[in-house]
Amino acid sequence: MSAPGSAPLGPPGPPARRRGGTATPALLSAPRRVYCLRCVKWLGTAPNHVCLQRANRTRCDRCSKNGSACVKIPPRFRAAVTRIQSDATTLPGVPSARRAAAKNALDIAAATLGSRVDKHNRRMKKESEDRKSLSLVEESLLARLDSFESAYHTAHGQPPAALDDDDSDDEEDGGGDDDDGGDGDWDGAVAAAGADGS
């Protein structure tokens, strides 16, 4: 029998669909299994509890009901979650003399997992903020470079440099169209230079 406050084992089966494959409102809000820290820590009290979340919610059913923050566990920690769930299911069968110690070990494992997840989330948040800051710095430097270049051309009475000038010159010259790989013009120029110097 499930412990008080626990959900049935496994998510319920999918509701019926309308003809033509159109999902019913019940299907759109059908719960799916998720993994949040509070529910994993709750396994020591309700070993058969299943963390479920409705499609139209951002928190699982238990966290939503209790008005609690719902911190999802990243996939990289699923192996640890599986071990905790496995230990939790065996908890009711542990002899009463050792049950308190087994529950305490389970609570410690869940708390340790919570610390690892919190550390991971803080690191990911910092990396995201660092990337955003770096992007802003790059944009600022590029804008400053464009400003300096524009000021230089203005000071020298020159029009702003067009982008991809080198590519446009190559297209106008037909660069690389010679049968010998485009070296004919270069060889001719070298020969002419030699003739002028002789």
C-alpha positions as CSV (number, residue, x, y, z in Angstrom):
1,M,0.0,0.0,0.0
2,S,1.3,3.4,-0.8
3,A,2.4,5.7,2.0
4,P,0.1,8.6,2.9
5,G,0.4,11.5,0.5
6,S,1.9,9.3,-2.2
7,A,0.8,9.0,-5.8
8,P,0.0,5.7,-7.5
9,L,2.9,3.8,-9.0
10,G,3.5,5.0,-12.5
11,P,1.7,7.6,-14.5
12,P,-1.9,6.9,-15.5
13,G,-2.7,5.7,-18.9
14,P,-3.4,8.2,-21.7
15,P,-7.0,9.4,-22.1
16,A,-9.0,8.6,-25.1
17,R,-8.5,10.6,-28.3
18,R,-11.2,12.1,-30.5
19,R,-11.6,10.9,-34.1
20,G,-9.1,12.2,-36.5
21,G,-6.3,12.0,-33.9
22,T,-7.2,15.3,-32.2
23,A,-6.1,15.4,-28.6
24,T,-8.8,15.9,-26.0
25,P,-8.3,18.6,-23.3
26,A,-7.7,15.8,-20.8
27,L,-4.8,14.5,-22.9
28,L,-3.3,17.9,-23.2
29,S,-3.2,18.2,-19.4
30,A,-2.2,14.6,-18.8
31,P,0.5,14.3,-16.2
32,R,4.0,13.2,-17.1
33,R,6.7,11.8,-14.9
34,V,9.3,14.3,-13.9
35,Y,12.0,14.4,-11.2
36,C,12.2,17.3,-8.7
37,L,14.4,17.7,-5.6
38,R,11.5,18.0,-3.2
39,C,9.8,14.8,-4.4
40,V,13.1,12.8,-4.3
41,K,13.6,14.0,-0.7
42,W,10.0,13.0,0.0
43,L,10.8,9.3,-0.9
44,G,12.1,8.7,2.6
45,T,8.6,9.4,3.9
46,A,6.6,8.1,0.9
47,P,8.7,5.4,-0.8
48,N,6.2,4.9,-3.6
49,H,5.7,8.5,-4.4
50,V,5.9,9.4,-8.1
51,C,6.7,13.0,-9.2
52,L,4.1,14.0,-11.8
53,Q,3.6,17.3,-13.7
54,R,0.7,18.5,-15.8
55,A,1.4,19.8,-19.3
56,N,-0.1,23.2,-18.4
57,R,2.0,23.7,-15.3
58,T,5.6,24.6,-14.5
59,R,5.7,22.8,-11.2
60,C,4.9,19.1,-10.3
61,D,1.6,18.2,-8.7
62,R,3.1,18.0,-5.2
63,C,5.0,21.3,-5.3
64,S,2.1,23.0,-6.9
65,K,-0.3,21.8,-4.2
66,N,2.1,22.9,-1.4
67,G,3.1,26.2,-3.1
68,S,6.7,25.2,-3.1
69,A,9.5,25.9,-5.6
70,C,10.0,23.0,-8.0
71,V,13.6,22.4,-8.8
72,K,13.9,19.8,-11.6
73,I,16.8,17.4,-11.5
74,P,19.0,17.5,-14.7
75,P,19.3,14.3,-16.7
76,R,23.0,13.9,-15.7
77,F,21.8,13.0,-12.2
78,R,19.2,10.4,-13.2
79,A,21.4,7.5,-12.1
80,A,21.6,8.9,-8.6
81,V,17.8,9.4,-8.6
82,T,17.3,5.8,-9.7
83,R,19.5,4.5,-6.9
84,I,17.5,6.5,-4.3
85,Q,14.2,5.3,-5.7
86,S,15.4,1.7,-5.6
87,D,16.5,2.1,-2.0
88,A,13.2,3.8,-1.1
89,T,11.1,0.9,-2.5
90,T,12.9,-1.5,-0.2
91,L,12.5,0.7,2.9
92,P,9.1,-0.8,4.0
93,G,10.6,-4.3,4.0
94,V,13.6,-3.3,6.2
95,P,13.3,-4.8,9.8
96,S,12.0,-2.2,12.2
97,A,15.2,-2.3,14.2
98,R,17.1,-1.0,11.2
99,R,14.4,1.0,9.4
100,A,15.4,4.3,11.1
101,A,19.0,3.9,10.1
102,A,18.0,3.0,6.5
103,K,15.7,6.0,6.3
104,N,18.4,8.2,7.6
105,A,20.8,6.9,5.0
106,L,18.2,7.6,2.3
107,D,17.6,11.1,3.6
108,I,21.4,11.8,3.5
109,A,21.6,10.5,-0.1
110,A,18.7,12.7,-1.2
111,A,20.3,15.7,0.6
112,T,23.7,15.0,-1.0
113,L,22.0,14.9,-4.4
114,G,20.3,18.2,-3.7
115,S,23.6,19.8,-2.9
116,R,25.1,18.5,-6.2
117,V,22.1,19.7,-8.2
118,D,22.3,23.2,-6.5
119,K,26.0,23.4,-7.3
120,H,25.4,22.3,-10.9
121,N,22.6,24.9,-11.4
122,R,24.7,27.7,-9.9
123,R,27.6,26.8,-12.2
124,M,25.4,26.7,-15.3
125,K,23.8,30.0,-14.3
126,K,27.3,31.6,-13.9
127,E,28.5,30.2,-17.3
128,S,25.3,31.6,-18.9
129,E,25.9,35.0,-17.4
130,D,29.6,35.0,-18.4
131,R,28.7,34.2,-22.0
132,K,26.2,37.0,-22.0
133,S,28.7,39.4,-20.6
134,L,31.3,38.3,-23.1
135,S,28.9,38.8,-25.9
136,L,28.1,42.3,-24.7
137,V,31.8,43.1,-24.5
138,E,32.4,41.8,-28.1
139,E,29.5,43.9,-29.3
140,S,30.8,47.0,-27.6
141,L,34.3,46.5,-29.0
142,L,33.0,46.0,-32.5
143,A,30.8,49.1,-32.3
144,R,33.8,51.1,-31.0
145,L,36.0,49.8,-33.9
146,D,33.3,50.8,-36.4
147,S,33.2,54.2,-34.8
148,F,37.0,54.7,-35.0
149,E,37.1,53.5,-38.6
150,S,34.3,55.8,-39.6
151,A,36.0,58.7,-37.9
152,Y,39.3,57.9,-39.6
153,H,37.7,57.9,-43.1
154,T,35.8,61.1,-42.3
155,A,39.0,62.8,-41.2
156,H,40.8,61.8,-44.4
157,G,37.9,62.7,-46.7
158,Q,37.4,59.0,-47.7
159,P,34.2,57.2,-48.0
160,P,33.6,54.4,-45.5
161,A,35.2,51.1,-46.5
162,A,32.7,48.7,-48.0
163,L,32.5,45.2,-46.6
164,D,33.9,42.3,-48.6
165,D,35.9,44.5,-50.9
166,D,38.4,41.8,-51.5
167,D,35.8,39.3,-52.6
168,S,34.2,41.8,-55.0
169,D,37.6,42.5,-56.6
170,D,38.2,38.8,-57.1
171,E,34.8,38.5,-58.8
172,E,35.6,41.5,-61.1
173,D,39.0,40.2,-62.0
174,G,37.6,36.7,-62.6
175,G,40.2,35.4,-60.1
176,G,41.1,31.8,-60.6
177,D,39.6,31.5,-64.0
178,D,43.0,30.7,-65.7
179,D,43.5,27.1,-66.7
180,D,46.7,26.9,-64.7
181,G,45.0,27.9,-61.5
182,G,45.3,31.7,-61.9
183,D,49.1,31.9,-61.9
184,G,49.3,33.2,-65.5
185,D,48.9,36.8,-64.6
186,W,51.5,36.5,-61.9
187,D,54.0,34.8,-64.2
188,G,53.5,37.4,-66.8
189,A,54.0,40.2,-64.3
190,V,57.3,38.6,-63.1
191,A,58.5,38.2,-66.7
192,A,57.7,41.8,-67.5
193,A,59.5,43.0,-64.4
194,G,62.6,41.0,-65.5
195,A,62.5,42.5,-69.0
196,D,62.3,46.0,-67.6
197,G,65.3,45.4,-65.4
198,S,67.5,43.8,-68.1
